[in-house]
Amino acid sequence: MPQEVARSRAMRNTSIAGALVNTLLTIIKIIFGIITQSHALVADGIHSLADLSTDVMVWFAARFTAMPADKDHPYGHARIETAFTVILALILGVTALGIAMDAGQRLLSADTLLHPTPLAMAIAAISIVANEGLYHYTMAAAKRFKSGLLHANAWHHRSDAISSVVVLLGVAGSLLGFIYLDAIASIVVAVMIARIGWEQGKGAMLELIDTALEPKKVRTIRNIISEVEGVDDIHMLRTRRMGGNALVDVHVEVKPRISVSEGHQISEYVRMKLINSITEVTDVTVHIDPEDDSKHLANLDLPLRRRVIAELSQVWDTLVDRKYLQTCNLHYLSGQIQVDLLLPFEYFVSPEASQALTQQLMQAASHYSYLDEVRIYYGEPVKLTET
């Protein structure tokens, strides 16, 4: 089964299980919170209602994030999961604020304080067991598929379990005569909800603005790339997250005179080495450089091949046959152009004659400031289609 399909199925299954449990808990806690006069239990019921809304969000997110990449979304739809995580965090924040404000008003007016009954403790205990079970079930799926949304939802279930513990203690304290403890427990629950909402929302927002991976992970990526044969150095390494995936862009410096195909081969080794070594890395873009273009100015003011060959042909027409210029190699390095000229064996007379020809070529083209040096090689002539 493809990873994305399995991930989507896990999101749907955990959301359905959570929705069923939280629907039941919401009804039970709100109804019995009113019956047992426990403000903390009612607040906990509202927390379960928030859990229910996030389970619905996870279910909808599962439908969209599994959609394959298309023309309008070439990187896929994983960011939908991130957007839903932000919405989840906002819901948690609003829920916490509402609970805290209501509890605070009751604390300021003693005659509005509720006096819970022992039954509220039993309901809180049931909630603890149910939500702790949901936490472990959802967290297992979150770790397996590296889903930020499932991770957030799992902690939402854990927060409901912890808040039920607080409710249990608050009700117990109220029954022992500490009448403010039930309302105080409500505020503690609100703070817990707000904290979890902040942590999950912060992580999702950092992803939406393309924040880099953790420094340790970036160092690992850098080390893996540096170990690939043919890589001299790397620069402009950029990383970001998209849902449960990590994307990498990097400039790799190689020997400046290797062939295009060898440079491409090195880039493919870098790409596959990262994808095979780090599970969360699913896409790598490798830019091959003959030199560090983060330090050197771009060679954009230098002419391209057609103009270079046309201009050199005019001044070299009496020195070499024009057809051999069509297959020369041009190296754009450090703001100038180096020319590798391949001539047939019959052009070779002696090392001295070859050196003299090189000097004549350089002198004839000396007024072209872009020309750095000329190197002459002798061998079988190549076809234009091979260059």
C-alpha positions in Angstrom: 0.0 0.0 0.0 1.4 3.4 -0.9 2.6 5.5 2.0 0.2 8.4 1.3 -2.8 6.0 1.1 -1.8 4.3 4.4 -1.3 7.7 6.0 -4.7 8.9 4.8 -6.4 5.7 6.1 -4.7 6.1 9.5 -6.0 9.7 9.7 -9.5 8.6 8.9 -9.5 5.7 11.3 -8.2 7.7 14.3 -10.6 10.5 13.6 -13.6 8.2 13.4 -12.6 6.5 16.7 -12.0 9.8 18.3 -15.2 11.3 17.1 -17.3 8.3 18.5 -15.6 8.5 21.9 -15.7 12.3 22.2 -19.3 12.5 21.1 -20.2 10.1 23.9 -17.9 11.9 26.4 -19.3 15.3 25.5 -22.9 14.3 26.1 -22.1 12.5 29.4 -19.8 15.2 30.9 -22.0 18.1 30.1 -25.2 16.4 31.2 -23.7 15.0 34.4 -21.7 18.2 35.0 -25.0 20.0 35.2 -26.7 17.3 37.2 -23.7 17.0 39.7 -23.2 20.8 39.7 -19.6 20.6 38.7 -18.4 23.6 36.7 -15.1 21.8 36.0 -16.9 18.8 34.6 -18.9 21.0 32.3 -15.7 22.7 31.2 -14.2 19.3 30.5 -17.3 18.4 28.4 -16.6 21.6 26.3 -13.1 20.4 26.0 -14.4 17.0 24.6 -16.6 19.0 22.2 -13.4 20.7 21.0 -11.9 17.3 20.6 -14.8 16.2 18.5 -14.5 19.2 16.2 -10.8 18.4 15.7 -11.6 14.8 14.9 -13.9 16.0 12.2 -11.1 18.3 10.9 -8.7 15.3 10.8 -11.2 13.3 8.8 -11.6 16.1 6.2 -7.9 16.7 6.1 -7.3 13.0 5.4 -9.5 13.3 2.3 -7.5 16.1 0.8 -3.9 15.4 1.9 -4.0 12.0 0.1 -4.8 13.7 -3.2 -1.9 13.3 -5.6 0.1 16.3 -7.0 -1.5 18.0 -10.0 -0.9 20.9 -12.3 -2.0 23.5 -9.8 -0.4 21.8 -6.8 2.9 20.3 -8.1 4.1 19.6 -4.5 0.9 17.8 -3.5 -1.7 18.8 -0.9 0.2 18.2 2.4 -0.1 21.8 3.5 -3.9 21.3 3.9 -3.0 19.2 7.0 -0.8 22.1 8.3 -3.7 24.6 7.7 -6.1 22.4 9.7 -3.5 22.2 12.5 -3.6 26.0 12.7 -7.4 26.0 12.9 -7.2 23.3 15.6 -4.9 25.4 17.6 -7.2 28.4 17.3 -10.1 26.3 18.5 -8.1 25.2 21.5 -7.2 28.8 22.3 -10.8 30.1 22.1 -12.1 27.1 24.1 -9.5 27.8 26.8 -10.4 31.5 27.0 -14.1 30.8 27.3 -13.6 28.3 30.1 -11.2 30.6 32.0 -13.5 33.6 31.8 -16.5 31.7 33.1 -14.6 30.2 35.9 -13.0 33.5 36.8 -16.4 35.2 37.1 -17.6 32.5 39.4 -14.5 32.9 41.6 -15.3 36.6 41.9 -18.8 35.8 43.0 -19.0 33.1 45.7 -22.8 32.8 45.4 -22.4 31.5 41.8 -20.0 28.7 42.7 -21.4 25.2 42.1 -21.2 22.4 44.6 -20.4 19.1 42.8 -21.5 15.7 44.0 -19.5 12.5 44.1 -20.9 11.2 40.8 -18.8 13.8 39.0 -15.7 12.0 40.1 -16.8 8.8 38.5 -17.5 10.5 35.2 -14.1 12.2 35.4 -12.5 8.8 35.9 -14.3 7.3 32.9 -13.0 10.3 30.8 -9.4 9.7 31.9 -9.4 6.1 30.8 -11.1 6.8 27.5 -9.0 9.7 26.5 -5.7 8.1 27.5 -6.6 5.2 25.3 -7.3 7.6 22.4 -4.0 9.3 23.0 -1.9 6.2 22.6 -3.9 5.0 19.6 -3.6 8.3 17.8 0.1 9.0 18.8 1.1 5.6 17.4 -0.3 6.6 14.0 1.3 10.1 14.3 4.8 8.6 14.9 4.4 6.1 12.2 3.4 8.6 9.5 5.1 11.7 11.0 1.9 13.6 10.9 1.8 17.0 12.7 -2.0 17.0 12.6 -2.3 13.5 14.2 0.4 14.5 16.7 -1.7 17.6 17.6 -4.9 15.6 17.9 -3.2 13.0 20.0 -2.1 15.6 22.5 -5.6 17.0 22.4 -6.8 13.6 23.7 -4.0 13.6 26.3 -4.9 17.1 27.4 -8.5 15.9 27.8 -7.3 13.0 30.0 -5.1 15.4 32.1 -7.9 17.9 32.4 -10.2 15.1 33.7 -7.5 14.4 36.3 -7.7 18.0 37.3 -11.5 17.8 37.4 -11.2 14.7 39.6 -9.0 16.5 42.1 -11.1 19.7 42.0 -14.3 17.8 42.7 -12.6 15.9 45.5 -11.4 19.1 47.0 -14.9 20.7 46.8 -16.4 17.6 48.5 -13.8 18.1 51.3 -15.0 21.6 51.9 -12.7 23.6 49.6 -15.5 25.1 47.5 -13.2 27.1 45.2 -11.3 24.1 44.0 -13.8 23.1 41.3 -13.7 26.5 39.7 -9.9 26.6 40.1 -9.7 23.2 38.4 -11.6 24.7 35.5 -9.0 27.5 35.1 -6.2 24.9 35.2 -7.9 22.9 32.5 -8.2 26.1 30.4 -4.4 26.9 30.8 -3.5 23.4 29.8 -5.7 23.6 26.7 -4.2 27.0 25.8 -0.7 25.7 26.2 -1.2 22.7 23.9 -3.0 25.0 21.3 0.0 27.4 21.4 2.6 24.7 20.9 0.7 23.0 18.0 -0.2 26.3 16.3 3.4 27.6 16.6 4.8 24.5 14.9 2.2 24.7 12.1 2.8 28.4 11.5 6.6 27.8 11.3 5.9 25.2 8.6 3.6 27.6 6.7 6.4 30.2 6.5 8.9 27.6 5.3 11.0 27.4 8.5 14.1 25.2 8.1 14.4 21.8 9.7 16.0 21.4 13.1 19.8 22.3 13.1 20.7 18.7 14.0 18.8 17.4 11.0 20.3 20.0 8.7 23.8 19.0 9.9 22.9 15.3 9.1 21.8 16.3 5.6 25.0 18.3 5.0 27.2 15.4 6.1 25.3 12.9 3.9 25.8 15.2 0.8 29.5 15.8 1.6 30.1 12.0 1.6 29.0 11.5 -2.0 31.9 11.0 -4.4 32.5 14.0 -6.7 31.1 16.6 -4.2 33.8 19.2 -3.5 31.6 21.5 -1.4 28.0 22.5 -0.8 26.3 25.9 -0.2 22.9 27.5 -0.2 21.4 24.4 1.6 17.7 25.1 2.2 15.2 22.9 3.9 11.5 23.1 4.8 8.6 20.9 5.8 5.3 20.1 4.0 3.0 18.1 6.2 5.0 15.0 7.3 7.6 15.4 4.5 10.8 17.4 4.3 12.0 19.1 1.1 15.6 20.0 0.4 17.3 22.4 -2.1 21.1 22.5 -2.3 23.9 23.8 -4.5 26.6 21.2 -4.9 30.1 22.3 -6.1 31.9 19.8 -8.4 35.1 19.9 -10.4 34.7 22.7 -13.0 35.7 20.8 -16.1 33.7 17.6 -15.7 31.1 16.7 -18.3 27.4 17.7 -18.0 26.5 14.0 -17.7 28.9 13.4 -14.8 27.6 16.4 -13.0 24.1 15.1 -13.5 25.1 11.7 -12.2 26.6 13.3 -9.1 23.4 15.2 -8.5 21.3 12.1 -8.8 23.5 10.3 -6.3 23.0 13.2 -3.9 19.2 13.2 -4.4 18.8 9.4 -3.9 21.3 9.2 -1.0 19.2 11.8 1.0 15.9 10.2 0.2 17.1 6.7 1.1 18.9 7.9 4.2 16.3 10.1 5.8 12.7 8.8 5.7 11.0 12.2 5.9 12.9 13.6 3.0 10.8 13.0 -0.1 12.0 15.6 -2.6 15.5 17.0 -3.3 16.5 19.6 -5.8 20.2 19.7 -6.6 21.9 22.6 -8.4 25.3 21.7 -9.8 27.9 24.5 -9.6 31.5 24.5 -11.1 32.3 27.1 -8.4 30.8 28.7 -5.3 28.2 31.0 -6.8 27.3 32.3 -3.4 30.7 34.0 -3.3 31.4 34.8 -7.0 29.3 37.2 -9.0 27.1 35.5 -11.5 28.5 35.3 -15.1 25.4 36.7 -16.6 27.3 39.5 -18.4 29.3 36.9 -20.4 28.1 36.0 -23.9 26.6 32.6 -24.7 28.0 30.1 -27.2 26.6 31.5 -30.5 28.1 34.9 -30.0 31.4 33.6 -28.7 31.9 31.2 -31.6 30.9 33.9 -34.1 33.4 36.4 -32.7 36.3 33.9 -32.3 35.7 32.6 -35.8 36.3 36.1 -37.2 39.7 36.4 -35.6 40.8 32.8 -35.8 39.7 32.1 -39.4 43.3 31.9 -40.7 44.5 29.8 -37.7 42.0 26.9 -37.4 39.2 25.6 -39.4 35.9 27.1 -38.4 34.2 23.7 -38.0 36.4 22.8 -35.1 35.2 25.9 -33.2 31.7 24.5 -33.3 32.6 21.6 -31.0 34.9 23.4 -28.5 34.0 23.4 -24.8 33.4 26.7 -23.1 34.0 27.0 -19.3 32.4 29.9 -17.5 34.5 30.4 -14.4 35.4 33.4 -12.2 33.8 36.0 -14.6 35.6 34.8 -17.8 35.5 32.1 -20.4 38.0 29.4 -20.9 38.1 27.6 -24.3 39.0 23.9 -24.8 39.7 23.4 -28.5 39.9 19.8 -29.9 41.8 19.5 -33.1 42.6 16.4 -35.3 45.9 14.6 -34.8 47.2 15.9 -38.1 47.2 19.4 -36.6 49.8 18.3 -34.1 53.4 19.0 -35.2 55.3 19.4 -32.0 54.8 20.7 -28.4 56.5 23.9 -29.4 54.2 24.4 -32.4 51.2 23.7 -30.3 52.2 26.3 -27.7 52.9 28.8 -30.5 49.4 28.2 -31.9 47.9 28.8 -28.5 49.7 32.1 -28.1 48.6 33.2 -31.6 45.0 32.3 -30.8 45.2 34.3 -27.5 46.8 37.3 -29.2 44.3 37.4 -32.0 41.4 37.4 -29.5 43.1 39.6 -26.9 40.6 42.4 -27.4 37.8 40.2 -26.1 37.9 40.8 -22.3 35.8 37.8 -21.6 38.5 35.3 -22.9 40.6 33.9 -20.1 42.6 31.2 -21.7 42.7 28.7 -24.6 43.7 25.0 -24.3 44.3 22.9 -27.3 43.8 19.1 -27.3 44.5 16.7 -30.1 42.4 13.6 -30.9 39.6 12.3 -33.1 37.2 15.1 -34.1 33.8 15.0 -32.5 30.5 15.5 -34.1 28.5 18.7 -33.4 25.6 16.5 -32.1 27.9 15.0 -29.4 28.7 18.4 -27.8 
